[in-house]
Amino acid sequence: MSSRPDRPGAPVQLSGVSKWYGAKQVLRGISLSVASGSFTSLLGPSGSGKTTTLGTVAGLVKADQGSVLIDDRDVTRVKMEHRDIGFVFQNYALFPHMTIAKNVAFPLRMRRLDRRQISTLVHEALERVRLDGLGHRYPSELSGGQSQRAALARAIVFRPRALLLDEPLGALDAALRTYLQREIVEIAREINATVLYVTHDQQEALSMSDQVVLFRDGAIEQFGTPHSLYHAPQTRFSAQFIGAGCLLDGVAAQTGGGWCLVRPTGEKLALGNADLTEGAAVGVQIRPEMVRANEISEPVPAGWNLLGIGRVTDMIFKGEYVQNLAELTTGECVEWRTTDMTPNWRPGTHVNLLLSEQTALNPIVEPVAGPQINEPVSANPRAAVR
Ligand SMILES: Nc1ncnc2c1ncn2[C@@H]1O[C@H](COP(=O)(O)OP(=O)(O)OP(=O)(O)O)[C@@H](O)[C@H]1O
Protein backbone atom coordinates (compact mmCIF):
# COMPACT_ATOMS: atom_id res chain seq x y z
CA MET A 1 0.00 0.00 0.00
CA SER A 2 2.84 2.38 0.84
CA SER A 3 4.25 4.56 -1.92
CA ARG A 4 7.61 4.74 -0.13
CA PRO A 5 9.94 2.18 1.38
CA ASP A 6 10.05 2.05 5.17
CA ARG A 7 12.80 3.94 6.91
CA PRO A 8 14.06 2.88 10.32
CA GLY A 9 12.95 5.04 13.26
CA ALA A 10 15.50 7.53 14.55
CA PRO A 11 17.14 6.94 17.92
CA VAL A 12 16.48 9.86 20.29
CA GLN A 13 18.88 10.94 23.00
CA LEU A 14 18.66 13.60 25.66
CA SER A 15 21.75 14.43 27.61
CA GLY A 16 21.62 16.54 30.79
CA VAL A 17 18.66 18.62 29.59
CA SER A 18 17.64 21.35 32.04
CA LYS A 19 15.04 24.05 31.72
CA TRP A 20 14.13 27.05 33.86
CA TYR A 21 11.08 29.25 33.71
CA GLY A 22 12.27 32.34 35.55
CA ALA A 23 13.70 31.13 38.84
CA LYS A 24 11.86 27.81 38.69
CA GLN A 25 13.78 24.83 37.39
CA VAL A 26 11.29 22.55 35.67
CA LEU A 27 13.73 20.03 34.11
CA ARG A 28 16.69 18.84 36.17
CA GLY A 29 19.27 17.27 33.88
CA ILE A 30 17.14 14.80 31.92
CA SER A 31 19.28 12.09 30.30
CA LEU A 32 17.51 9.49 28.25
CA SER A 33 18.33 7.25 25.34
CA VAL A 34 15.59 5.58 23.32
CA ALA A 35 16.29 3.06 20.60
CA SER A 36 15.27 3.29 16.97
CA GLY A 37 11.66 2.20 16.45
CA SER A 38 10.83 1.83 20.15
CA PHE A 39 7.71 3.10 21.88
CA THR A 40 8.48 5.08 25.04
CA SER A 41 5.93 6.61 27.36
CA LEU A 42 6.72 9.65 29.50
CA LEU A 43 4.60 9.12 32.60
CA GLY A 44 4.25 11.14 35.77
CA PRO A 45 2.05 13.43 37.81
CA SER A 46 0.83 16.78 36.56
CA GLY A 47 3.62 19.35 36.41
CA SER A 48 6.45 16.79 36.59
CA GLY A 49 7.98 17.91 33.26
CA LYS A 50 6.69 15.42 30.66
CA THR A 51 5.40 17.97 28.15
CA THR A 52 8.40 20.25 28.59
CA THR A 53 10.73 17.29 27.90
CA LEU A 54 8.77 16.39 24.77
CA GLY A 55 8.89 20.06 23.78
CA THR A 56 12.69 20.02 23.86
CA VAL A 57 12.68 17.08 21.44
CA ALA A 58 10.12 18.75 19.18
CA GLY A 59 11.97 22.06 19.20
CA LEU A 60 9.04 23.88 20.79
CA VAL A 61 10.97 24.39 24.04
CA LYS A 62 14.57 25.56 24.12
CA ALA A 63 16.71 23.66 26.61
CA ASP A 64 18.83 25.93 28.82
CA GLN A 65 21.42 23.21 29.36
CA GLY A 66 22.17 19.87 27.76
CA SER A 67 21.63 18.48 24.29
CA VAL A 68 19.06 16.65 22.18
CA LEU A 69 20.15 14.20 19.50
CA ILE A 70 17.81 12.76 16.88
CA ASP A 71 19.34 10.09 14.69
CA ASP A 72 22.73 10.89 16.25
CA ARG A 73 22.49 14.50 15.00
CA ASP A 74 22.64 17.29 17.58
CA VAL A 75 19.40 19.20 17.01
CA THR A 76 19.49 21.26 20.21
CA ARG A 77 19.64 24.50 18.21
CA VAL A 78 17.83 23.20 15.11
CA LYS A 79 14.38 24.63 14.34
CA MET A 80 11.33 22.44 14.77
CA GLU A 81 10.59 22.22 11.04
CA HIS A 82 14.06 20.85 10.32
CA ARG A 83 13.94 17.99 12.83
CA ASP A 84 12.00 15.45 10.73
CA ILE A 85 9.53 14.68 13.49
CA GLY A 86 5.77 14.36 13.51
CA PHE A 87 3.80 15.42 16.54
CA VAL A 88 0.36 15.55 18.00
CA PHE A 89 0.29 18.14 20.77
CA GLN A 90 -2.88 19.06 22.60
CA ASN A 91 -2.39 22.74 21.90
CA TYR A 92 -1.50 22.15 18.27
CA ALA A 93 -4.99 21.40 17.02
CA LEU A 94 -6.21 20.97 13.45
CA PHE A 95 -6.58 24.19 11.47
CA PRO A 96 -10.34 24.87 11.68
CA HIS A 97 -10.59 26.70 8.34
CA MET A 98 -9.05 23.84 6.34
CA THR A 99 -10.62 20.55 5.32
CA ILE A 100 -9.16 17.39 6.85
CA ALA A 101 -7.37 16.60 3.58
CA LYS A 102 -5.82 20.10 3.53
CA ASN A 103 -4.81 19.76 7.18
CA VAL A 104 -3.10 16.46 6.44
CA ALA A 105 -1.50 17.91 3.30
CA PHE A 106 -0.06 20.86 5.25
CA PRO A 107 3.31 19.31 6.25
CA LEU A 108 3.77 18.12 2.64
CA ARG A 109 3.06 21.58 1.23
CA MET A 110 5.63 22.97 3.67
CA ARG A 111 8.07 20.46 2.23
CA ARG A 112 7.15 21.59 -1.29
CA LEU A 113 6.10 18.21 -2.65
CA ASP A 114 4.23 18.26 -5.95
CA ARG A 115 0.44 17.98 -6.16
CA ARG A 116 0.35 14.35 -7.30
CA GLN A 117 2.65 13.21 -4.53
CA ILE A 118 0.64 15.16 -1.97
CA SER A 119 -2.61 13.66 -3.12
CA THR A 120 -1.21 10.09 -2.96
CA LEU A 121 0.34 10.56 0.46
CA VAL A 122 -2.73 12.26 1.97
CA HIS A 123 -4.93 9.44 0.70
CA GLU A 124 -2.52 6.89 2.14
CA ALA A 125 -2.36 8.61 5.56
CA LEU A 126 -6.14 8.97 5.82
CA GLU A 127 -6.54 5.32 4.86
CA ARG A 128 -4.02 4.34 7.52
CA VAL A 129 -5.95 6.10 10.28
CA ARG A 130 -9.26 4.87 8.79
CA LEU A 131 -10.56 8.26 7.80
CA ASP A 132 -10.65 7.60 4.05
CA GLY A 133 -13.71 9.25 2.59
CA LEU A 134 -13.76 12.03 5.21
CA GLY A 135 -11.04 14.24 3.73
CA HIS A 136 -13.58 16.81 2.48
CA ARG A 137 -14.95 17.49 5.99
CA TYR A 138 -13.93 20.34 8.28
CA PRO A 139 -12.57 19.66 11.80
CA SER A 140 -15.86 20.87 13.35
CA GLU A 141 -17.62 18.06 11.47
CA LEU A 142 -15.59 15.28 13.14
CA SER A 143 -16.06 13.46 16.44
CA GLY A 144 -13.33 13.66 19.11
CA GLY A 145 -11.85 10.30 18.09
CA GLN A 146 -11.90 11.21 14.40
CA SER A 147 -10.19 14.54 15.14
CA GLN A 148 -7.40 12.76 16.98
CA ARG A 149 -6.99 10.36 14.07
CA ALA A 150 -6.86 13.29 11.64
CA ALA A 151 -4.17 14.91 13.82
CA LEU A 152 -2.30 11.60 13.77
CA ALA A 153 -2.60 11.44 9.96
CA ARG A 154 -1.10 14.94 9.74
CA ALA A 155 1.74 13.85 12.02
CA ILE A 156 2.61 10.69 10.06
CA VAL A 157 1.90 11.80 6.48
CA PHE A 158 5.54 12.62 5.74
CA ARG A 159 6.72 9.40 7.39
CA PRO A 160 8.65 11.03 10.22
CA ARG A 161 11.31 8.89 11.82
CA ALA A 162 10.23 10.11 15.24
CA LEU A 163 6.68 10.68 16.38
CA LEU A 164 5.87 12.73 19.48
CA LEU A 165 2.42 12.45 21.02
CA ASP A 166 1.28 14.54 23.98
CA GLU A 167 -1.77 13.04 25.70
CA PRO A 168 -3.44 12.48 22.32
CA LEU A 169 -6.32 10.55 23.87
CA GLY A 170 -6.81 12.73 26.94
CA ALA A 171 -10.24 14.06 26.01
CA LEU A 172 -11.81 10.79 24.85
CA ASP A 173 -14.07 8.33 26.66
CA ALA A 174 -12.62 5.12 28.08
CA ALA A 175 -13.79 2.71 25.34
CA LEU A 176 -12.52 4.90 22.51
CA ARG A 177 -9.27 5.47 24.35
CA THR A 178 -8.59 1.74 24.63
CA TYR A 179 -9.42 1.25 20.96
CA LEU A 180 -7.21 4.10 19.76
CA GLN A 181 -4.35 3.03 22.04
CA ARG A 182 -4.05 -0.20 20.06
CA GLU A 183 -4.39 1.68 16.75
CA ILE A 184 -1.60 4.10 17.65
CA VAL A 185 0.71 1.22 18.61
CA GLU A 186 -0.08 -0.54 15.33
CA ILE A 187 0.40 2.56 13.19
CA ALA A 188 3.69 3.34 14.91
CA ARG A 189 4.86 -0.19 14.17
CA GLU A 190 3.75 0.02 10.54
CA ILE A 191 5.69 3.20 9.89
CA ASN A 192 8.68 2.10 12.04
CA ALA A 193 8.74 5.43 13.88
CA THR A 194 10.42 5.95 17.23
CA VAL A 195 7.58 7.14 19.49
CA LEU A 196 7.67 9.35 22.57
CA TYR A 197 4.22 9.38 24.15
CA VAL A 198 3.23 11.63 27.07
CA THR A 199 0.53 10.38 29.38
CA HIS A 200 -0.41 10.63 33.03
CA ASP A 201 -2.40 7.39 32.73
CA GLN A 202 -0.27 4.54 34.05
CA GLN A 203 -2.49 1.89 32.44
CA GLU A 204 -1.96 3.51 29.06
CA ALA A 205 1.80 3.70 29.61
CA LEU A 206 2.07 0.06 30.76
CA SER A 207 -0.05 -1.37 27.97
CA MET A 208 1.33 0.57 25.00
CA SER A 209 5.03 0.94 25.61
CA ASP A 210 8.31 -0.90 25.20
CA GLN A 211 9.64 1.29 27.99
CA VAL A 212 8.35 3.85 30.43
CA VAL A 213 10.09 6.95 31.79
CA LEU A 214 8.60 7.89 35.14
CA PHE A 215 8.98 11.60 35.93
CA ARG A 216 8.94 13.24 39.29
CA ASP A 217 9.47 16.92 39.90
CA GLY A 218 11.43 17.56 36.67
CA ALA A 219 13.71 14.52 37.00
CA ILE A 220 13.57 10.87 35.93
CA GLU A 221 12.56 8.71 38.85
CA GLN A 222 12.83 5.39 36.99
CA PHE A 223 13.27 4.22 33.39
CA GLY A 224 12.56 0.68 32.34
CA THR A 225 10.18 -1.81 30.78
CA PRO A 226 6.55 -1.76 31.96
CA HIS A 227 7.26 -5.12 33.61
CA SER A 228 10.24 -3.83 35.60
CA LEU A 229 8.43 -0.67 36.72
CA TYR A 230 5.49 -2.71 37.94
CA HIS A 231 7.35 -5.64 39.50
CA ALA A 232 10.62 -4.03 40.56
CA PRO A 233 10.01 -0.41 41.49
CA GLN A 234 13.28 1.10 42.73
CA THR A 235 11.76 3.83 44.86
CA ARG A 236 8.75 4.30 47.06
CA PHE A 237 7.40 6.91 44.64
CA SER A 238 7.63 4.46 41.68
CA ALA A 239 5.99 1.72 43.72
CA GLN A 240 3.08 3.89 44.66
CA PHE A 241 2.62 5.80 41.40
CA ILE A 242 2.43 2.66 39.27
CA GLY A 243 -0.13 -0.05 39.91
CA ALA A 244 -2.25 -0.59 42.98
CA GLY A 245 -1.36 -2.11 46.34
CA CYS A 246 0.37 -1.04 49.51
CA LEU A 247 3.91 -0.49 50.69
CA LEU A 248 4.89 -2.49 53.74
CA ASP A 249 7.96 -1.59 55.78
CA GLY A 250 10.32 -3.68 57.83
CA VAL A 251 13.96 -4.53 58.32
CA ALA A 252 16.18 -6.84 56.28
CA ALA A 253 17.29 -10.10 57.87
CA GLN A 254 19.31 -12.97 56.47
CA THR A 255 17.64 -16.38 56.21
CA GLY A 256 19.27 -19.69 55.31
CA GLY A 257 19.25 -19.14 51.56
CA GLY A 258 18.61 -15.43 51.12
CA TRP A 259 16.93 -12.42 52.66
CA CYS A 260 13.60 -11.63 54.22
CA LEU A 261 11.83 -8.53 55.47
CA VAL A 262 10.82 -8.72 59.12
CA ARG A 263 7.65 -6.78 59.86
CA PRO A 264 7.15 -4.82 63.09
CA THR A 265 4.60 -7.50 64.05
CA GLY A 266 7.11 -10.32 63.48
CA GLU A 267 5.90 -11.80 60.17
CA LYS A 268 8.68 -12.59 57.70
CA LEU A 269 8.28 -11.89 53.97
CA ALA A 270 10.73 -13.58 51.59
CA LEU A 271 12.68 -11.19 49.37
CA GLY A 272 13.98 -11.81 45.86
CA ASN A 273 17.68 -11.54 45.07
CA ALA A 274 19.06 -8.45 46.70
CA ASP A 275 22.21 -6.89 48.05
CA LEU A 276 21.14 -5.86 51.55
CA THR A 277 22.57 -5.05 54.96
CA GLU A 278 21.32 -6.86 58.04
CA GLY A 279 18.87 -4.59 59.89
CA ALA A 280 18.51 -2.09 57.01
CA ALA A 281 15.11 -0.41 56.57
CA VAL A 282 13.37 -2.04 53.60
CA GLY A 283 9.98 -1.57 51.92
CA VAL A 284 8.07 -3.89 49.60
CA GLN A 285 5.11 -3.16 47.38
CA ILE A 286 2.34 -5.72 47.83
CA ARG A 287 0.17 -5.89 44.71
CA PRO A 288 -3.48 -6.96 45.00
CA GLU A 289 -2.93 -10.06 42.85
CA MET A 290 -0.31 -11.40 45.33
CA VAL A 291 -2.77 -11.50 48.22
CA ARG A 292 -5.67 -13.65 49.28
CA ALA A 293 -7.57 -13.88 52.56
CA ASN A 294 -9.26 -16.50 54.71
CA GLU A 295 -11.15 -16.62 58.03
CA ILE A 296 -8.96 -16.14 61.10
CA SER A 297 -10.32 -19.44 62.50
CA GLU A 298 -8.89 -21.26 59.46
CA PRO A 299 -5.26 -22.43 59.24
CA VAL A 300 -2.80 -20.78 56.90
CA PRO A 301 -3.00 -22.97 53.77
CA ALA A 302 0.04 -24.84 52.47
CA GLY A 303 2.08 -22.74 50.08
CA TRP A 304 1.00 -19.47 51.72
CA ASN A 305 2.51 -17.21 54.40
CA LEU A 306 0.67 -15.00 56.82
CA LEU A 307 1.09 -11.34 55.91
CA GLY A 308 -0.84 -10.29 59.01
CA ILE A 309 -4.31 -10.10 60.49
CA GLY A 310 -6.44 -7.47 58.81
CA ARG A 311 -9.72 -5.78 59.64
CA VAL A 312 -11.89 -5.53 56.53
CA THR A 313 -12.60 -1.85 55.82
CA ASP A 314 -14.32 -2.04 52.44
CA MET A 315 -15.57 -4.43 49.76
CA ILE A 316 -16.22 -2.53 46.54
CA PHE A 317 -17.99 -4.10 43.56
CA LYS A 318 -16.12 -3.08 40.40
CA GLY A 319 -17.90 -5.23 37.83
CA GLU A 320 -15.24 -7.72 36.76
CA TYR A 321 -13.87 -8.01 40.31
CA VAL A 322 -14.46 -7.03 43.93
CA GLN A 323 -11.86 -4.76 45.48
CA ASN A 324 -11.36 -5.81 49.11
CA LEU A 325 -9.49 -3.61 51.56
CA ALA A 326 -8.31 -4.48 55.05
CA GLU A 327 -6.26 -2.59 57.62
CA LEU A 328 -3.36 -4.31 59.36
CA THR A 329 -2.75 -3.69 63.06
CA THR A 330 0.23 -1.58 61.95
CA GLY A 331 -2.17 0.74 60.11
CA GLU A 332 -1.29 -0.14 56.48
CA CYS A 333 -4.15 -0.94 54.14
CA VAL A 334 -3.84 -4.16 52.07
CA GLU A 335 -5.86 -4.71 48.89
CA TRP A 336 -6.84 -7.98 47.24
CA ARG A 337 -9.35 -8.90 44.60
CA THR A 338 -12.01 -11.60 44.40
CA THR A 339 -14.43 -12.46 41.66
CA ASP A 340 -17.40 -11.99 44.01
CA MET A 341 -18.35 -10.67 47.45
CA THR A 342 -17.38 -13.05 50.28
CA PRO A 343 -20.85 -13.67 51.79
CA ASN A 344 -20.08 -13.69 55.55
CA TRP A 345 -17.65 -10.79 55.56
CA ARG A 346 -18.59 -7.22 56.40
CA PRO A 347 -16.48 -4.17 57.17
CA GLY A 348 -15.07 -4.93 60.62
CA THR A 349 -14.56 -8.69 59.99
CA HIS A 350 -11.03 -9.85 60.90
CA VAL A 351 -9.25 -11.99 58.30
CA ASN A 352 -5.92 -13.68 57.68
CA LEU A 353 -4.12 -11.86 54.86
CA LEU A 354 -2.01 -14.36 52.96
CA LEU A 355 0.90 -14.09 50.56
CA SER A 356 1.96 -16.93 48.28
CA GLU A 357 5.31 -18.51 49.18
CA GLN A 358 6.16 -18.22 45.48
CA THR A 359 6.04 -14.43 45.60
CA ALA A 360 9.54 -12.98 45.31
CA LEU A 361 9.23 -9.44 46.63
CA ASN A 362 11.62 -6.80 45.35
CA PRO A 363 13.03 -4.76 48.21
CA ILE A 364 13.03 -0.97 48.05
CA VAL A 365 15.99 0.24 50.03
CA GLU A 366 15.95 4.01 49.55
CA PRO A 367 15.64 6.18 52.64
CA VAL A 368 12.06 6.53 53.90
CA ALA A 369 11.93 10.22 52.93
CA GLY A 370 12.53 10.35 49.16
CA PRO A 371 13.60 13.49 47.26
CA GLN A 372 11.71 16.55 48.43
CA ILE A 373 9.23 18.06 45.99
CA ASN A 374 10.13 21.61 47.03
CA GLU A 375 13.86 21.25 47.39
CA PRO A 376 15.78 24.48 46.70
CA VAL A 377 16.40 24.98 42.98
CA SER A 378 19.82 25.60 41.57
CA ALA A 379 20.38 28.89 39.79
CA ASN A 380 19.30 29.40 36.19
CA PRO A 381 22.54 29.63 34.17
CA ARG A 382 20.79 31.68 31.49
CA ALA A 383 19.54 34.16 34.09
CA ALA A 384 23.13 34.52 35.33
CA VAL A 385 24.48 35.69 31.99
CA ARG A 386 21.74 38.27 31.44
N1 LIG B 1 5.59 28.34 29.43
C1 LIG B 1 5.72 28.13 30.75
N2 LIG B 1 5.97 29.13 31.60
C2 LIG B 1 6.16 28.92 32.93
N3 LIG B 1 6.08 27.69 33.51
C3 LIG B 1 5.81 26.65 32.71
C4 LIG B 1 5.61 26.81 31.30
N4 LIG B 1 5.37 25.57 30.76
C5 LIG B 1 5.41 24.71 31.79
N5 LIG B 1 5.66 25.33 32.96
C6 LIG B 1 5.82 24.72 34.29
O1 LIG B 1 6.77 23.69 34.16
C7 LIG B 1 6.43 22.57 34.98
C8 LIG B 1 6.37 21.32 34.12
O2 LIG B 1 5.29 21.46 33.22
P1 LIG B 1 4.92 20.32 32.16
O3 LIG B 1 3.80 20.86 31.32
O4 LIG B 1 6.15 19.89 31.47
O5 LIG B 1 4.41 19.17 33.12
P2 LIG B 1 3.62 17.84 32.73
O6 LIG B 1 4.27 16.76 33.50
O7 LIG B 1 3.54 17.69 31.26
O8 LIG B 1 2.19 18.17 33.36
P3 LIG B 1 0.69 17.82 32.81
O9 LIG B 1 0.51 16.35 32.95
O10 LIG B 1 -0.18 18.61 33.75
O11 LIG B 1 0.63 18.30 31.39
C9 LIG B 1 5.11 22.93 35.63
O12 LIG B 1 5.38 23.41 36.93
C10 LIG B 1 4.56 24.04 34.76
O13 LIG B 1 3.74 24.90 35.50
The ligand as an SDF file (V2000), in Angstrom:
LIG
                    3D

 31 33  0  0  0  0  0  0  0  0999 V2000
    5.5890   28.3450   29.4310 N   0  0  0  0  0  0  0  0  0  0  0  0
    5.7210   28.1320   30.7470 C   0  0  0  0  0  0  0  0  0  0  0  0
    5.9710   29.1270   31.6000 N   0  0  0  0  0  0  0  0  0  0  0  0
    6.1590   28.9200   32.9260 C   0  0  0  0  0  0  0  0  0  0  0  0
    6.0820   27.6950   33.5070 N   0  0  0  0  0  0  0  0  0  0  0  0
    5.8150   26.6510   32.7080 C   0  0  0  0  0  0  0  0  0  0  0  0
    5.6080   26.8060   31.2960 C   0  0  0  0  0  0  0  0  0  0  0  0
    5.3750   25.5680   30.7580 N   0  0  0  0  0  0  0  0  0  0  0  0
    5.4130   24.7110   31.7940 C   0  0  0  0  0  0  0  0  0  0  0  0
    5.6640   25.3350   32.9580 N   0  0  0  0  0  0  0  0  0  0  0  0
    5.8220   24.7160   34.2900 C   0  0  0  0  0  0  0  0  0  0  0  0
    6.7690   23.6870   34.1560 O   0  0  0  0  0  0  0  0  0  0  0  0
    6.4250   22.5710   34.9790 C   0  0  0  0  0  0  0  0  0  0  0  0
    6.3670   21.3160   34.1230 C   0  0  0  0  0  0  0  0  0  0  0  0
    5.2880   21.4610   33.2190 O   0  0  0  0  0  0  0  0  0  0  0  0
    4.9230   20.3190   32.1590 P   0  0  0  0  0  0  0  0  0  0  0  0
    3.7970   20.8570   31.3230 O   0  0  0  0  0  0  0  0  0  0  0  0
    6.1530   19.8930   31.4710 O   0  0  0  0  0  0  0  0  0  0  0  0
    4.4090   19.1680   33.1160 O   0  0  0  0  0  0  0  0  0  0  0  0
    3.6200   17.8440   32.7330 P   0  0  0  0  0  0  0  0  0  0  0  0
    4.2730   16.7550   33.4990 O   0  0  0  0  0  0  0  0  0  0  0  0
    3.5410   17.6940   31.2560 O   0  0  0  0  0  0  0  0  0  0  0  0
    2.1930   18.1720   33.3580 O   0  0  0  0  0  0  0  0  0  0  0  0
    0.6950   17.8240   32.8070 P   0  0  0  0  0  0  0  0  0  0  0  0
    0.5150   16.3530   32.9530 O   0  0  0  0  0  0  0  0  0  0  0  0
   -0.1800   18.6110   33.7460 O   0  0  0  0  0  0  0  0  0  0  0  0
    0.6310   18.3020   31.3920 O   0  0  0  0  0  0  0  0  0  0  0  0
    5.1140   22.9300   35.6350 C   0  0  0  0  0  0  0  0  0  0  0  0
    5.3820   23.4120   36.9290 O   0  0  0  0  0  0  0  0  0  0  0  0
    4.5580   24.0360   34.7600 C   0  0  0  0  0  0  0  0  0  0  0  0
    3.7380   24.9020   35.5040 O   0  0  0  0  0  0  0  0  0  0  0  0
  1  2  1  0
  2  3  1  0
  2  7  2  0
  3  4  2  0
  4  5  1  0
  5  6  2  0
  6  7  1  0
  6 10  1  0
  7  8  1  0
  8  9  2  0
  9 10  1  0
 10 11  1  0
 11 12  1  0
 11 30  1  0
 12 13  1  0
 13 14  1  0
 13 28  1  0
 14 15  1  0
 15 16  1  0
 16 17  2  0
 16 18  1  0
 16 19  1  0
 19 20  1  0
 20 21  2  0
 20 22  1  0
 20 23  1  0
 23 24  1  0
 24 25  2  0
 24 26  1  0
 24 27  1  0
 28 29  1  0
 28 30  1  0
 30 31  1  0
M  END
$$$$
